[in-house]
């Protein structure tokens, strides 16, 4: 940076010294160039090949639904009452002794109705019961 002799007009010095800025930027570029290859290292392995598999649809849990009016459905087929529900669940349990139930209950259903359905599922002999909810 050059110094000007003080003159009578006393104007402000408006030059910016960019040398320190360039030095800092060059150091940052060097750091980037040194660390970038370290971030991309990976282990190269050859993975084994396998045959394609399909999901077992027979092991899917039953979808037990209770709508806002208290109507019960199994896999979207309507059920008349709790006795018919127990018979249908026992029949499914005979087909698949390891079956489970996903319970879909409307948020406005009375708790007593949900408790009755859960008790019926338990009386049928099914021990795997899951509640399905939506995230907020």
N, C-alpha and C positions, 0 to 999 in steps of 0.2 A: 504494500500500500504506500503510495507516495504522499509525502507531506507537502502541503502547499504553504507558502509563507502567508502569514496573516495579512490580509489586505483590509482595506477600509470598508468593503461591503459586508464583511462578516457572514458570509453565506454558510449554510450547514453542509457538512460533509455527507454526501449521499451515496458513497460507494460501499458495497458489502464485500467483506473478505470471505470468499468461498473456499479457500484452501482448507480450513479445518473441516468443512462440510464434505468436501471431496475425500479427505482422508478417512473420515468416519464411514462414508459409504463404501469405500474400497475395502475397509476392514470387514464390514458386514457382508459384502459379496464373497470375500475369501472364506468367511465362516460358513456361509451358505454352501459354497462349493465343496468344502471339506466335509460337512455333515450330511449332505444330500445322499451320497452313496451309502452311508451307514443306515439310513432310514429304509432303504429298499432291499436290504439283504433278506433272503428267504432260504429255506431249506428245500432243495430240489429232490423230490422223491417220486418214484413211479408207483402209483396206486394200483392195486389189483383190480381186475375186471370181474364183474359178477353178472348174473342173469337178471333181467328186469323182473320185479315182483309186483303183484297186484294186491290191493288192500282186501282184507277178509271182510266182506259185507255181512256175513252171517253173525259176526260178533258185535255188530252195532247195537248200542243200548236202545231200549224202547223209549219212544217219545210220548210221555204222558202229559197231557195238557189239561188245564182248567181255565176256562174263559171267564169273563166278567160276570156272566149269569150263573156260573157254577157248573156248567156242562163239562163233562169229562170226555176226553178223546185219547185213544191209543194209536199212535202212528197215523194220526189225522182221521181215524174212523171213530164215530161217536159210540159212546157206551151209555146204556140206559141208567144203571144205578150201580151202587157199590158192590152188590152181589155179583153182577155181571162182570164188573171190573176184576174182582177176585178170581172168578172162573177163567177169564181171559189171561190174567197174569200167571195162574197155575199152568195153563196150557202152554204158554211161552216158556215157562220154567222147565216143563217136561222136555220141550224141544231142545233147549239150551240151558243146562243147569248153572252156567256161569253168567247168565244175562244180568244186565243192570238196567236202571231206569233213569232217564233224564226228565226231571219235573219242570214243566213250563207253567207257571201260575201267573195269571193277570194280577197286576198290583192292587186292583180294587176287590179282589176276592176276599171273602171273610176268612180269617185265620182258622176258624173251626172247620171249614170245608177242606182246607189244605191238610189239617191234622187228621181228618177222617180218611182222606185219600192215602196219606202216609201210613196210617194204621192198617189200611186194607192191603197196601203193598207189603207191609211187614207180615201180615197174616198169610199172604200168598207164599211167603218163604223167600222173597227177594231181599237181599241184604245190601246191595249196591245201589244207593239212591243219590243222585246229584241234583242240585238246584241250578237252573240256568237263569242267569240274569244278564242285563245289558249294562255296559260301562257308561258312566255319566261323564 
